[in-house]
Amino acid sequence: MKIAILGLGVVGRGVFDILQRNSNDIEIKYILEIDKNKTCGLEKYLVKSIDEILQDKEVEVVIELIGGKKIAYNYVTKAIKAGKHVVTANKALISEFYEELRHLSSRHNVQLLYEASVGGGIIIIDVIKNLNTIDNFIRIEGILNGSSNYVLSKIFNDNKTKDDSIKEATELGYLEKNSNDDLLGLDSIRKINILSMIAYRKYIDESSIIYESVDKLTELFINYVKEKKLIIKYLATSELIDDKVSIHLEPVILDKRTMISNIDNEYNIINLYSEYHHKQTFIGQGAGRYPTATAIIYDLKNVLLTNKSDTNIIKKAVVDNTSKKYSFLVQSKDEIHIIDSTSLVDIKDIEDIVCYARIDVEAYEKL
C-alpha cells in the first residue's frame, strides 16, 4: 500500500520514522511539507501540491497531520472525493465536521479513520466502535489533555505556582507557545465530543458543550484546595440520560486517594461505562511523537486488513446540561464558598464568579 503524508511535524515525523524501520507492506510515496527545516534529506518524497498526490492512482491513503481546520478540511475533502482513504489525528476537524466527512466518505466508498485524534497512543475509538455493536454506552469520563494535566500535576504534586507550572510545560513542549487550546479546554471538548458521538451514535454540536477553563483558576483558589489536602484534575464527562446527552468539561476537586487523581503529567485516563461491560479504564500517554504515531499506523493497518464501515450514527443528539445537579467550589472576588445542588448551566450563568471547580462526592466532606 502506498501512502502520502501531509505535514511532517512532531507526529508526522514519528509516522515516517516508524514506517521506515518496521513496515514492509506500507510505502511512503509522497510528503507534503512547506517547512524546509523539517524535510532535510527527504527531498525524494517531497511534492509541492496536494494535486500531485490526488492524481496519482497508486496512492491509496492520505495521512493528514497538518492540524487546524481550513487547510486540513480542504485537503481531506479533496482526498476523499479523489477516492483516497484518509487517516487523521485532527480532533478539531473531526469534532466539527464529523457528520459531513462521514457522509462524504460513505458516498465515495473510502474509509475515514481518526484513532489518533483522541488519547494519543491509547487505542480507544476502535474499541468503542467494536463494542457498541453489542453493548450500550451510558457514560464517559476522563483526563483527555496531557498538557493541562502536566500543569496541574506540577501545581499540586510539586507545590509550584500556576505561572511557574505553565512556564515549565511550555519550555518542555507540552504547551504550545502560540496556542492556548489546552488550558482553555478546546482540545478536551473536541476529544470528549468525538468519543461521545461514537459511543452514543449521535451527532453532537461542539458548541453545545459546557466548559470552564483551567486558566481561570487563581492562586487563592488553588491554595485553598491545597490547604484542604485535595487535588484538582481537568475532567471531561458525558452521559446519556433518557436519550439526551449531558456533556461538559471543568476542573474537578478530588480526594487524593481516587485512581483518577493519581494520573499525572502527560498521561490520560478514559473511563467507559456501559450496560454490559460496566466500567472499563484506559490509561496511557495522551500526546507525544511516537505514541500518537502508533495510533496513525494502527489505522493504516486497519485499511490494509479490512474495509470497515464507520459507526452507525442514528441521529443528531439533544444536549441537556440541566438535568443533573452538582456541588461547586466557587470564588467570587476574594471570597470562596460552596454552592450546592446547581446545574452546569446555572453555575455558568452566575455573573460574579471568578472561577469554580466541581466537587467530587468523596472530596466534599473535606471542604
C-alpha positions as CSV (number, residue, x, y, z in Angstrom):
1,M,0.0,0.0,0.0
2,K,1.3,3.4,-1.0
3,I,0.6,6.5,1.1
4,A,1.2,10.2,1.3
5,I,1.8,12.2,4.5
6,L,0.5,15.8,4.7
7,G,2.5,17.6,7.4
8,L,5.9,16.5,8.8
9,G,5.6,18.0,12.3
10,V,6.1,16.0,15.6
11,V,3.6,13.3,14.8
12,G,4.3,13.2,11.0
13,R,8.0,12.6,11.6
14,G,7.1,9.9,14.1
15,V,4.9,8.1,11.5
16,F,7.8,8.4,8.9
17,D,10.4,7.0,11.3
18,I,8.3,4.0,12.4
19,L,7.3,3.1,8.9
20,Q,10.8,3.3,7.6
21,R,12.0,1.0,10.4
22,N,9.2,-1.5,10.8
23,S,6.9,-1.8,7.8
24,N,7.3,-3.8,4.7
25,D,3.7,-3.5,3.4
26,I,3.3,0.3,3.6
27,E,5.4,2.5,1.3
28,I,5.6,6.3,1.8
29,K,5.5,7.7,-1.7
30,Y,4.9,11.5,-1.0
31,I,5.4,14.0,1.7
32,L,3.7,17.5,1.5
33,E,5.5,19.9,3.9
34,I,6.4,23.5,3.2
35,D,8.9,23.9,6.1
36,K,12.3,23.0,4.6
37,N,13.8,22.6,8.1
38,K,11.6,19.5,8.6
39,T,12.5,17.8,5.3
40,C,16.3,17.8,5.1
41,G,17.4,14.6,3.4
42,L,13.8,13.7,2.3
43,E,13.8,15.5,-1.0
44,K,12.9,12.4,-3.0
45,Y,9.5,12.2,-1.3
46,L,8.6,15.9,-1.5
47,V,5.7,17.4,-3.6
48,K,4.6,21.0,-3.8
49,S,0.9,20.4,-4.3
50,I,-1.9,18.2,-3.0
51,D,-3.0,17.8,-6.6
52,E,0.1,15.7,-7.4
53,I,-0.9,13.3,-4.7
54,L,-4.5,13.1,-5.6
55,Q,-3.8,12.5,-9.3
56,D,-1.6,9.5,-8.6
57,K,-3.7,6.4,-8.7
58,E,-1.1,4.4,-6.8
59,V,-1.7,6.4,-3.6
60,E,-4.4,4.6,-1.6
61,V,-4.2,6.5,1.7
62,V,-3.6,10.2,2.6
63,I,-2.5,10.9,6.2
64,E,-3.5,14.4,7.3
65,L,-1.3,15.7,10.0
66,I,-1.3,19.4,9.2
67,G,-3.7,20.4,12.0
68,G,-6.1,23.3,12.2
69,K,-9.3,23.4,10.2
70,K,-9.3,25.4,7.0
71,I,-6.4,23.8,5.0
72,A,-6.9,20.4,6.5
73,Y,-10.7,20.4,5.6
74,N,-9.8,21.4,2.1
75,Y,-7.2,18.7,1.7
76,V,-9.3,15.9,3.4
77,T,-12.4,16.6,1.4
78,K,-10.4,16.6,-1.9
79,A,-8.7,13.4,-0.9
80,I,-12.0,11.7,-0.1
81,K,-13.5,12.9,-3.4
82,A,-10.4,11.5,-5.2
83,G,-11.2,8.0,-3.8
84,K,-8.4,8.0,-1.2
85,H,-8.8,6.6,2.3
86,V,-8.0,9.3,4.9
87,V,-6.2,8.8,8.3
88,T,-6.0,11.9,10.5
89,A,-5.1,12.9,14.1
90,N,-7.1,16.2,13.7
91,K,-9.5,16.4,16.6
92,A,-10.6,19.9,15.6
93,L,-11.6,18.7,12.1
94,I,-13.4,15.5,13.2
95,S,-15.2,17.2,16.1
96,E,-16.7,20.0,14.0
97,F,-17.1,18.2,10.6
98,Y,-17.7,14.6,11.5
99,E,-21.2,14.3,10.1
100,E,-20.2,15.9,6.8
101,L,-17.0,13.9,6.4
102,R,-18.6,10.7,7.4
103,H,-21.3,11.1,4.7
104,L,-18.8,12.2,2.1
105,S,-16.5,9.2,2.8
106,S,-19.5,6.8,2.6
107,R,-20.6,8.3,-0.8
108,H,-17.1,7.8,-2.2
109,N,-16.7,4.3,-0.6
110,V,-13.5,5.1,1.3
111,Q,-12.6,4.9,5.0
112,L,-12.2,7.9,7.3
113,L,-10.1,6.9,10.3
114,Y,-9.2,9.1,13.3
115,E,-7.9,6.9,16.1
116,A,-5.1,9.3,16.9
117,S,-7.5,12.2,17.4
118,V,-8.2,11.1,21.0
119,G,-5.8,9.8,23.6
120,G,-2.5,9.8,21.8
121,G,-1.3,6.3,21.9
122,I,-4.4,4.9,23.7
123,I,-6.4,2.8,21.2
124,I,-9.9,3.8,22.3
125,I,-12.0,4.8,19.3
126,D,-11.8,1.4,17.6
127,V,-12.6,-0.3,20.9
128,I,-15.8,1.8,21.2
129,K,-16.8,1.2,17.6
130,N,-16.5,-2.6,18.1
131,L,-18.2,-2.7,21.5
132,N,-21.1,-0.5,20.7
133,T,-22.3,-3.2,18.2
134,I,-23.1,-5.4,21.2
135,D,-23.3,-3.0,24.2
136,N,-24.8,0.3,25.1
137,F,-22.6,3.1,26.4
138,I,-24.0,5.3,29.1
139,R,-21.1,7.4,30.4
140,I,-17.6,8.6,29.6
141,E,-15.2,10.5,31.8
142,G,-11.5,11.2,31.8
143,I,-8.5,13.3,31.6
144,L,-8.1,13.9,27.9
145,N,-5.4,16.5,27.7
146,G,-1.9,15.7,28.8
147,S,-0.7,19.3,28.7
148,S,-3.2,20.7,31.2
149,N,-2.7,17.6,33.3
150,Y,1.0,18.2,33.4
151,V,0.4,21.8,34.7
152,L,-2.0,20.6,37.4
153,S,0.4,17.9,38.4
154,K,3.2,20.4,39.0
155,I,0.8,22.7,40.9
156,F,-0.5,20.0,43.3
157,N,2.3,17.4,43.4
158,D,5.3,19.7,43.3
159,N,3.7,22.7,45.0
160,K,4.6,25.1,42.2
161,T,2.7,28.2,41.3
162,K,0.4,28.1,38.3
163,D,2.6,30.5,36.3
164,D,5.7,28.5,37.0
165,S,4.0,25.3,36.1
166,I,2.8,26.8,32.8
167,K,6.3,28.1,32.1
168,E,7.8,24.7,32.6
169,A,5.2,23.0,30.5
170,T,5.8,25.4,27.7
171,E,9.6,25.1,27.9
172,L,9.3,21.3,27.7
173,G,6.9,21.5,24.7
174,Y,3.8,20.2,26.5
175,L,2.1,23.6,25.9
176,E,2.3,25.3,22.5
177,K,3.7,28.8,22.6
178,N,1.2,30.2,20.2
179,S,-1.9,28.4,21.3
180,N,-4.0,28.2,24.5
181,D,-6.3,25.4,23.3
182,D,-5.1,23.1,26.1
183,L,-5.7,25.4,29.1
184,L,-8.8,26.9,27.7
185,G,-10.3,23.5,27.2
186,L,-10.8,23.4,23.4
187,D,-8.6,20.4,22.9
188,S,-10.5,18.4,25.6
189,I,-14.0,19.3,24.5
190,R,-13.2,18.2,20.9
191,K,-12.0,14.8,22.3
192,I,-15.0,14.2,24.6
193,N,-17.2,15.2,21.7
194,I,-15.6,12.6,19.3
195,L,-15.8,9.9,21.9
196,S,-19.4,10.7,22.8
197,M,-20.6,10.7,19.1
198,I,-19.0,7.3,18.5
199,A,-20.3,5.8,21.8
200,Y,-23.8,7.1,21.8
201,R,-24.2,7.0,18.0
202,K,-25.4,10.6,17.8
203,Y,-24.0,13.7,16.1
204,I,-23.2,16.4,18.7
205,D,-22.8,20.1,18.0
206,E,-19.5,21.1,19.6
207,S,-20.8,24.5,20.5
208,S,-23.4,22.9,22.9
209,I,-20.7,21.6,25.2
210,I,-20.3,23.5,28.5
211,Y,-16.8,24.0,29.6
212,E,-14.7,26.0,32.1
213,S,-11.1,27.0,31.6
214,V,-8.2,25.7,33.8
215,D,-6.6,29.0,33.1
216,K,-9.1,30.9,35.2
217,L,-8.1,29.2,38.4
218,T,-6.5,31.7,40.7
219,E,-3.6,31.2,43.2
220,L,-6.1,32.0,46.0
221,F,-8.5,29.2,44.8
222,I,-5.6,26.7,44.2
223,N,-4.1,27.3,47.7
224,Y,-7.5,26.9,49.3
225,V,-7.8,23.4,47.7
226,K,-4.2,22.6,48.7
227,E,-4.9,23.5,52.3
228,K,-7.7,21.0,52.4
229,K,-5.3,18.3,51.1
230,L,-7.3,17.8,48.0
231,I,-6.4,17.9,44.3
232,I,-7.8,19.4,41.1
233,K,-8.0,17.5,37.8
234,Y,-9.4,18.7,34.5
235,L,-12.2,16.2,33.7
236,A,-14.3,15.8,30.6
237,T,-17.6,14.0,31.2
238,S,-20.5,12.9,29.1
239,E,-23.6,10.9,29.9
240,L,-26.6,9.5,28.1
241,I,-29.7,10.3,30.2
242,D,-33.2,9.5,28.8
243,D,-31.8,9.6,25.2
244,K,-30.3,13.1,25.9
245,V,-26.6,13.8,26.2
246,S,-25.1,15.8,29.0
247,I,-21.5,16.8,28.0
248,H,-19.2,19.1,29.8
249,L,-15.6,19.9,30.9
250,E,-14.4,21.6,34.1
251,P,-11.9,21.5,36.9
252,V,-12.9,18.9,39.5
253,I,-11.8,18.7,43.1
254,L,-10.9,15.1,44.1
255,D,-9.8,13.2,47.1
256,K,-6.1,12.2,46.5
257,R,-7.0,8.5,47.1
258,T,-9.0,8.1,43.9
259,M,-7.4,6.5,40.9
260,I,-8.1,9.4,38.6
261,S,-6.4,11.9,40.9
262,N,-3.2,9.8,40.6
263,I,-3.0,10.1,36.8
264,D,-0.2,12.6,36.4
265,N,1.9,14.6,34.0
266,E,1.2,13.9,30.3
267,Y,-0.8,10.8,30.9
268,N,-4.5,10.4,30.1
269,I,-7.2,8.2,31.6
270,I,-10.5,7.3,30.0
271,N,-13.3,5.5,31.9
272,L,-16.0,3.9,29.8
273,Y,-19.3,2.9,31.4
274,S,-21.8,0.6,29.6
275,E,-24.8,-1.6,30.2
276,Y,-22.9,-4.9,30.0
277,H,-19.2,-4.2,30.4
278,H,-20.0,-1.8,33.3
279,K,-16.7,0.1,33.7
280,Q,-13.5,-0.1,31.6
281,T,-10.4,2.0,32.2
282,F,-7.8,3.0,29.6
283,I,-4.6,4.7,30.7
284,G,-1.7,5.9,28.5
285,Q,0.3,8.8,27.1
286,G,-2.1,11.3,25.7
287,A,0.5,13.0,23.4
288,G,4.0,12.7,22.0
289,R,5.6,11.9,18.7
290,Y,5.7,8.1,18.9
291,P,2.6,7.3,21.0
292,T,0.4,9.3,18.6
293,A,2.2,8.0,15.6
294,T,1.4,4.4,16.6
295,A,-2.3,5.2,16.6
296,I,-1.9,6.6,13.0
297,I,-0.2,3.4,11.9
298,Y,-2.9,1.3,13.7
299,D,-5.4,3.0,11.4
300,L,-3.2,2.3,8.4
301,K,-3.1,-1.4,9.3
302,N,-6.9,-1.4,9.5
303,V,-7.1,-0.1,6.0
304,L,-5.0,-3.0,4.9
305,L,-6.9,-5.6,6.8
306,T,-10.5,-4.7,6.3
307,N,-13.0,-2.4,4.7
308,K,-14.7,-1.5,8.0
309,S,-17.7,0.8,7.9
310,D,-17.8,3.6,10.4
311,T,-20.1,3.8,13.4
312,N,-23.8,3.5,12.8
313,I,-24.9,7.0,13.7
314,I,-28.6,7.2,14.4
315,K,-29.5,10.9,14.7
316,K,-28.4,14.2,16.0
317,A,-28.2,14.4,19.8
318,V,-30.3,16.5,22.0
319,V,-27.9,18.1,24.5
320,D,-29.2,18.8,28.0
321,N,-26.8,20.0,30.7
322,T,-29.6,21.0,33.2
323,S,-30.8,17.6,34.3
324,K,-28.1,16.8,36.9
325,K,-27.2,18.9,39.9
326,Y,-23.7,19.2,41.4
327,S,-21.8,20.9,44.2
328,F,-19.3,23.5,43.2
329,L,-16.5,25.4,45.0
330,V,-16.7,29.0,43.8
331,Q,-14.6,32.1,44.0
332,S,-16.5,35.3,43.8
333,K,-14.0,38.2,44.0
334,D,-11.9,37.3,47.2
335,E,-14.5,35.0,48.8
336,I,-14.5,31.2,48.4
337,H,-17.7,29.3,49.1
338,I,-19.7,26.2,48.2
339,I,-22.8,26.2,46.0
340,D,-24.9,23.1,46.3
341,S,-27.5,21.4,44.0
342,T,-26.7,23.5,40.9
343,S,-26.7,22.5,37.3
344,L,-23.8,23.3,34.9
345,V,-26.0,25.8,33.1
346,D,-26.9,27.6,36.3
347,I,-23.3,27.9,37.5
348,K,-22.2,29.3,34.2
349,D,-24.9,32.0,34.5
350,I,-23.7,33.4,37.8
351,E,-22.1,36.7,36.8
352,D,-19.7,37.5,39.7
353,I,-17.8,34.2,39.6
354,V,-14.0,34.5,39.1
355,C,-13.5,30.7,38.9
356,Y,-15.1,27.5,40.0
357,A,-14.5,23.7,40.2
358,R,-17.0,20.9,40.5
359,I,-16.7,18.9,43.8
360,D,-16.4,15.2,43.6
361,V,-18.6,13.3,46.2
362,E,-15.5,11.9,48.0
363,A,-13.9,15.3,48.4
364,Y,-17.0,17.2,49.6
365,E,-16.6,16.4,53.3
366,K,-13.1,17.8,53.4
367,L,-14.3,21.2,52.2
